[in-house]
Amino acid sequence: MTEKIRRTQLYDVHRRTAKLVAFAGFEMPLWSKGIIPEHLAVRNSVGIFDISHMGRVIITGADSERFLNYAITNDVSGLSPNSAQYSVMCNEDGGIIDDFVVYRLETERFLIVFNASNREKDYNWLVKNAEGFDVKIEEISDDVAMFAVQGPNAEKTLQKISTADLSEIGRFKCGCSRLADVEVFISRTGYTGEDGFEVFVWNASLTKPDNAVKLWNAILEAGKTFGIEPCGLGARDTLRLEAGMCLYGNDIDENTTPLEARLGFVVKFQKDNFIGKEALLKQKSEGIKRKRVGIRMVEPGIPRPSFEIYNNKNEQIGNMTSGTFSPLLKRGIGMAYIQASQAQEGNIVNVKIRNKLARGKIVRLPFYDSEKYGYKRKTTT
């Protein structure tokens, strides 16, 4: 029996304005105007994404901090209320169950936002491992809409309709506001590499989506001055790839460890214990055998997932996991896992594209010049 397709609070808006596709069990917009104009709108000004399909849980209780420090690799004890961090949670073998952002709302109240494809898996994993901890785990995904407003003009756009001073919300910080008279929780986070915000619309369930629709339209109206574009999954993927961010199921999964994925900065070995710690310590002491790298094509060609990678001796040294044509760089780019001994920046590799080898170079991530693009940019818009 075919599983019923899910829809977000904005389905009626998207079906009139966007090309819809199935993704992670949801019917979602792939694009509205087109992937390239949407991508460039975010890089150069501002765009808005519906990300209501993502998973959201609230964790409360006297043991909430202790439980999370056991369940995930990062250390939440350093989080103050209204702050957030990127993390992963691993299985006992050190494989990545998912990557996500965790927010500390209050001393004993946390919010986790994880990938849409892992909503049930992550919730069940947390519940399974909460035995013996004084915590409550509440699934709120279908009761909260969520938008991402991203780009160098994101703050200017949202400030037009915000009661809070958004300049006071720093990167990976969060707080409450009203946008267009709608109550929201807002965080300075995102999945594009750019400055921007993720907006949680609390009172916007699947059965009563009015607040979500109202706010979506208000943000589009506020952003008209800056050429805002409603963006779909296509631009979301090309943007995150240019920024060197992992996509679960492609670049990371339960057969990949955070050390191999170059996410070791979210693994805090100084904690007493966390799931997967022993396996990761063993891998760290023995040395990783493969490593995630960025590859920018030197010759024409677009690398795609699973494409084989060879060295100059015609020996296969790895495989692509993500790849696309970069709208900003106007060339093929991608991420791959290759033998750690071959993973030095500047190395030339050969990617097998349509039975022909095309040269690419291992480069530092992100792919773009971070002084000109992304949240660290030094230029102004």
Secondary structure as GFF3:
##gff-version 3
##sequence-region A 1 381
A	DSSP	alpha_helix	11	17	.	.	.	ID=ss1
A	DSSP	beta_strand	19	23	.	.	.	ID=ss2
A	DSSP	beta_strand	26	31	.	.	.	ID=ss3
A	DSSP	alpha_helix	35	44	.	.	.	ID=ss4
A	DSSP	beta_strand	47	50	.	.	.	ID=ss5
A	DSSP	beta_strand	55	60	.	.	.	ID=ss6
A	DSSP	alpha_helix	64	71	.	.	.	ID=ss7
A	DSSP	three_ten_helix	76	78	.	.	.	ID=ss8
A	DSSP	beta_strand	83	90	.	.	.	ID=ss9
A	DSSP	beta_strand	96	106	.	.	.	ID=ss10
A	DSSP	beta_strand	109	114	.	.	.	ID=ss11
A	DSSP	three_ten_helix	116	118	.	.	.	ID=ss12
A	DSSP	alpha_helix	119	129	.	.	.	ID=ss13
A	DSSP	beta_strand	136	139	.	.	.	ID=ss14
A	DSSP	three_ten_helix	141	143	.	.	.	ID=ss15
A	DSSP	beta_strand	145	150	.	.	.	ID=ss16
A	DSSP	alpha_helix	154	159	.	.	.	ID=ss17
A	DSSP	three_ten_helix	166	168	.	.	.	ID=ss18
A	DSSP	beta_strand	174	179	.	.	.	ID=ss19
A	DSSP	beta_strand	182	187	.	.	.	ID=ss20
A	DSSP	beta_strand	196	201	.	.	.	ID=ss21
A	DSSP	alpha_helix	210	222	.	.	.	ID=ss22
A	DSSP	three_ten_helix	224	226	.	.	.	ID=ss23
A	DSSP	beta_strand	229	231	.	.	.	ID=ss24
A	DSSP	alpha_helix	233	242	.	.	.	ID=ss25
A	DSSP	three_ten_helix	264	266	.	.	.	ID=ss26
A	DSSP	alpha_helix	277	286	.	.	.	ID=ss27
A	DSSP	beta_strand	290	297	.	.	.	ID=ss28
A	DSSP	beta_strand	308	310	.	.	.	ID=ss29
A	DSSP	beta_strand	316	326	.	.	.	ID=ss30
A	DSSP	beta_strand	331	339	.	.	.	ID=ss31
A	DSSP	three_ten_helix	340	342	.	.	.	ID=ss32
A	DSSP	beta_strand	348	353	.	.	.	ID=ss33
A	DSSP	beta_strand	356	363	.	.	.	ID=ss34
###
